[in-house]
Amino acid sequence: MATKLPEAFLEYMKELLGDEYEAYLNSERCGGFRGLRVNTSKVEAEKFEEISPFPLKRIPWIPNGFYLDADATASLHPYYAAGLYYLQEPSAMTPAAFLPIREGERVLDLCAAPGGKATELAARLKGTGLLVANDISNSRAKGLLKNLEQLGQGNILVTCESPERLASYFPEFFDKILVDAPCSGEGMFRKDTSMVKDWTEHGPDWYAPIQREIAEQAVRMLKPGGMLLYSTCTFSPRENEGTVAHLLEYDPSFQVLPLPEYEGFAPGRPELAEHRIKETYLLRQLEHCVRIYPHRMQGEGHFLALLQKSGTLLPEGSCGKSKASFACPEWEQFAKALGIHIPPESLRLYDGKLYSLPKPLWNHSIRGLRFLRTGLYLGDVGKKRFTPSQPLAMTLRKDTCAAYADFASSDQRIIRYLKGETLLLEDGDPNAELSGSGWCLVCVDGFPLGWGKLVNGQLRNKYYPGWRWQHAVG
């Protein structure tokens, strides 16, 4: 074993696993698995499988998830910059995949950074409803926002708040909530050896009270009839079944729902939960939880529980009319020229920056809330002109934009574009037929990367400087 595991951890794993303990130890000596999750808001999984530049193997329990070879340079391909996929450990894809999401719903990812689960939740909303993605750390929330925008998600509110303060703004507001709680990380020891040191300093006894407080605040924000998926990447019964039992005691109207069954999934262990629940039927609900072990599945350790609040989840009603009917001639001229359609009632202008707000926020006050983004940042308005944003580009498609320059992924000009260089349109190139001047969407194999500006046969680079590639490729 590459890293010596704490004796106290090994002792309780022996008790937890019984005859499977040796198989678990053997799995810890093996390398982990890399994964790629297709962003279905841009391309279907089957289509990406056809165009993938590297070998893929399907993850059986994730419809849009694939195993990735260890030597695949997936983060260095233009498709990554185009937001076609997110690199994520296979088991970590499970929570967002197993939270039932319907278009138009209000969804909260309470502990969202770096964004692996939030980007999947947003993709499944298909541009409708609202995803609130929160992380208490401002620096982590910035990375979360970048990932959401790179994958083309605009129906978002990215916040940086404590769960308690967030609950004061959104009482019984959300249809679905994901709580991927901070935990002792026992399931990640093989993938991240630094977690072993953290475990010795902050083990299950330190994390369990934090998890229960976070879960209680999530309950306050969930509508009657809504669903909450609680997950961790640890094996600890105190952090897993113990926290779910605490929720059932905190609000007895909750019930634990069965999750889909897959070969290798292990059931919850109610007999190991520290609890004060006296009703046997409540305790037995913990069997509906799912445990993922690395010796049973090709993935790291995880735990999931899906709970439903009592009541009837009503369909989303009308949010009312927008408070403002905003006119912005600069935007209107730009949007008309490029054939971009954004509901005018969703537009808001703050300090020269134009946004399109998701409908659930039209009449919901968030004044005083710490946030990094509300809705889709469209661009800047000033000096009687409009400058489009990088996030806007990532939400578009080639077939919905009247002016675009499309390059093959094998064309070295794509790499130069991602580095911030000006491009020349060559004779015989289909893009050479572009006439005139002005803004155009730059695409790779039809998928948007960012903006360029045509001037005298040159494509001046308007790719967002903060996203530019610094490394040499090809």
QUITA-V69175 format. One record per residue. N is the residue number from 1. RES is the residue in three letters. BURIAL is + if it has 24 or more other C-alpha atoms within 12 Angstrom, else -. Layout:
BEGIN
N,RES,BURIAL  N,RES,BURIAL
END
This chain:
BEGIN
1,MET,-  2,ALA,-  3,THR,-  4,LYS,-  5,LEU,+  6,PRO,-  7,GLU,-  8,ALA,-  9,PHE,+  10,LEU,-  11,GLU,-  12,TYR,-  13,MET,+  14,LYS,-  15,GLU,-  16,LEU,+  17,LEU,+  18,GLY,-  19,ASP,-  20,GLU,-  21,TYR,-  22,GLU,-  23,ALA,-  24,TYR,+  25,LEU,+  26,ASN,-  27,SER,+  28,GLU,+  29,ARG,-  30,CYS,-  31,GLY,-  32,GLY,+  33,PHE,+  34,ARG,+  35,GLY,+  36,LEU,+  37,ARG,+  38,VAL,+  39,ASN,+  40,THR,+  41,SER,+  42,LYS,+  43,VAL,+  44,GLU,-  45,ALA,+  46,GLU,-  47,LYS,-  48,PHE,+  49,GLU,+  50,GLU,-  51,ILE,-  52,SER,+  53,PRO,-  54,PHE,-  55,PRO,-  56,LEU,+  57,LYS,+  58,ARG,+  59,ILE,+  60,PRO,-  61,TRP,+  62,ILE,+  63,PRO,+  64,ASN,+  65,GLY,+  66,PHE,+  67,TYR,+  68,LEU,+  69,ASP,-  70,ALA,-  71,ASP,-  72,ALA,-  73,THR,-  74,ALA,+  75,SER,+  76,LEU,+  77,HIS,+  78,PRO,+  79,TYR,+  80,TYR,+  81,ALA,+  82,ALA,+  83,GLY,+  84,LEU,+  85,TYR,+  86,TYR,+  87,LEU,+  88,GLN,+  89,GLU,+  90,PRO,+  91,SER,+  92,ALA,+  93,MET,+  94,THR,+  95,PRO,+  96,ALA,+  97,ALA,+  98,PHE,+  99,LEU,+  100,PRO,+  101,ILE,+  102,ARG,+  103,GLU,-  104,GLY,+  105,GLU,+  106,ARG,+  107,VAL,+  108,LEU,+  109,ASP,+  110,LEU,+  111,CYS,+  112,ALA,+  113,ALA,+  114,PRO,+  115,GLY,+  116,GLY,+  117,LYS,+  118,ALA,+  119,THR,+  120,GLU,+  121,LEU,+  122,ALA,+  123,ALA,+  124,ARG,+  125,LEU,+  126,LYS,+  127,GLY,+  128,THR,+  129,GLY,+  130,LEU,+  131,LEU,+  132,VAL,+  133,ALA,+  134,ASN,+  135,ASP,+  136,ILE,+  137,SER,+  138,ASN,-  139,SER,-  140,ARG,+  141,ALA,+  142,LYS,+  143,GLY,+  144,LEU,+  145,LEU,+  146,LYS,+  147,ASN,+  148,LEU,+  149,GLU,+  150,GLN,+  151,LEU,+  152,GLY,+  153,GLN,+  154,GLY,+  155,ASN,+  156,ILE,+  157,LEU,+  158,VAL,+  159,THR,+  160,CYS,+  161,GLU,+  162,SER,+  163,PRO,+  164,GLU,+  165,ARG,+  166,LEU,+  167,ALA,+  168,SER,-  169,TYR,+  170,PHE,+  171,PRO,-  172,GLU,+  173,PHE,+  174,PHE,+  175,ASP,+  176,LYS,+  177,ILE,+  178,LEU,+  179,VAL,+  180,ASP,+  181,ALA,+  182,PRO,+  183,CYS,+  184,SER,+  185,GLY,+  186,GLU,+  187,GLY,+  188,MET,+  189,PHE,+  190,ARG,+  191,LYS,+  192,ASP,-  193,THR,-  194,SER,-  195,MET,+  196,VAL,+  197,LYS,-  198,ASP,-  199,TRP,+  200,THR,-  201,GLU,-  202,HIS,-  203,GLY,+  204,PRO,+  205,ASP,-  206,TRP,-  207,TYR,+  208,ALA,+  209,PRO,+  210,ILE,+  211,GLN,+  212,ARG,+  213,GLU,+  214,ILE,+  215,ALA,+  216,GLU,+  217,GLN,+  218,ALA,+  219,VAL,+  220,ARG,+  221,MET,+  222,LEU,+  223,LYS,+  224,PRO,+  225,GLY,+  226,GLY,+  227,MET,+  228,LEU,+  229,LEU,+  230,TYR,+  231,SER,+  232,THR,+  233,CYS,+  234,THR,+  235,PHE,+  236,SER,+  237,PRO,+  238,ARG,+  239,GLU,+  240,ASN,+  241,GLU,+  242,GLY,+  243,THR,+  244,VAL,+  245,ALA,+  246,HIS,+  247,LEU,+  248,LEU,+  249,GLU,-  250,TYR,+  251,ASP,+  252,PRO,+  253,SER,-  254,PHE,+  255,GLN,+  256,VAL,+  257,LEU,+  258,PRO,-  259,LEU,+  260,PRO,+  261,GLU,-  262,TYR,-  263,GLU,-  264,GLY,-  265,PHE,+  266,ALA,+  267,PRO,+  268,GLY,+  269,ARG,+  270,PRO,+  271,GLU,-  272,LEU,+  273,ALA,+  274,GLU,+  275,HIS,+  276,ARG,-  277,ILE,+  278,LYS,-  279,GLU,-  280,THR,-  281,TYR,-  282,LEU,+  283,LEU,+  284,ARG,+  285,GLN,+  286,LEU,+  287,GLU,+  288,HIS,+  289,CYS,+  290,VAL,+  291,ARG,+  292,ILE,+  293,TYR,+  294,PRO,+  295,HIS,+  296,ARG,+  297,MET,+  298,GLN,+  299,GLY,+  300,GLU,+  301,GLY,+  302,HIS,+  303,PHE,+  304,LEU,+  305,ALA,+  306,LEU,+  307,LEU,+  308,GLN,+  309,LYS,+  310,SER,-  311,GLY,-  312,THR,-  313,LEU,-  314,LEU,-  315,PRO,-  316,GLU,-  317,GLY,-  318,SER,-  319,CYS,-  320,GLY,-  321,LYS,-  322,SER,-  323,LYS,-  324,ALA,-  325,SER,-  326,PHE,-  327,ALA,-  328,CYS,+  329,PRO,-  330,GLU,+  331,TRP,+  332,GLU,+  333,GLN,-  334,PHE,+  335,ALA,+  336,LYS,-  337,ALA,-  338,LEU,+  339,GLY,-  340,ILE,+  341,HIS,+  342,ILE,+  343,PRO,-  344,PRO,+  345,GLU,+  346,SER,+  347,LEU,+  348,ARG,+  349,LEU,+  350,TYR,-  351,ASP,-  352,GLY,-  353,LYS,+  354,LEU,+  355,TYR,+  356,SER,+  357,LEU,+  358,PRO,+  359,LYS,+  360,PRO,+  361,LEU,+  362,TRP,+  363,ASN,-  364,HIS,-  365,SER,-  366,ILE,+  367,ARG,-  368,GLY,-  369,LEU,+  370,ARG,-  371,PHE,+  372,LEU,+  373,ARG,+  374,THR,+  375,GLY,+  376,LEU,+  377,TYR,+  378,LEU,+  379,GLY,+  380,ASP,+  381,VAL,+  382,GLY,-  383,LYS,-  384,LYS,-  385,ARG,-  386,PHE,+  387,THR,+  388,PRO,+  389,SER,+  390,GLN,+  391,PRO,+  392,LEU,+  393,ALA,+  394,MET,+  395,THR,+  396,LEU,+  397,ARG,+  398,LYS,+  399,ASP,-  400,THR,-  401,CYS,+  402,ALA,-  403,ALA,+  404,TYR,+  405,ALA,+  406,ASP,+  407,PHE,+  408,ALA,-  409,SER,+  410,SER,-  411,ASP,-  412,GLN,-  413,ARG,+  414,ILE,+  415,ILE,+  416,ARG,+  417,TYR,+  418,LEU,+  419,LYS,+  420,GLY,+  421,GLU,+  422,THR,+  423,LEU,+  424,LEU,+  425,LEU,+  426,GLU,-  427,ASP,-  428,GLY,-  429,ASP,-  430,PRO,-  431,ASN,+  432,ALA,-  433,GLU,-  434,LEU,+  435,SER,-  436,GLY,-  437,SER,-  438,GLY,+  439,TRP,+  440,CYS,+  441,LEU,+  442,VAL,+  443,CYS,+  444,VAL,+  445,ASP,+  446,GLY,+  447,PHE,+  448,PRO,+  449,LEU,+  450,GLY,+  451,TRP,+  452,GLY,+  453,LYS,+  454,LEU,+  455,VAL,-  456,ASN,-  457,GLY,+  458,GLN,+  459,LEU,+  460,ARG,+  461,ASN,+  462,LYS,+  463,TYR,+  464,TYR,+  465,PRO,-  466,GLY,-  467,TRP,+  468,ARG,+  469,TRP,+  470,GLN,-  471,HIS,-  472,ALA,-  473,VAL,-  474,GLY,-
END
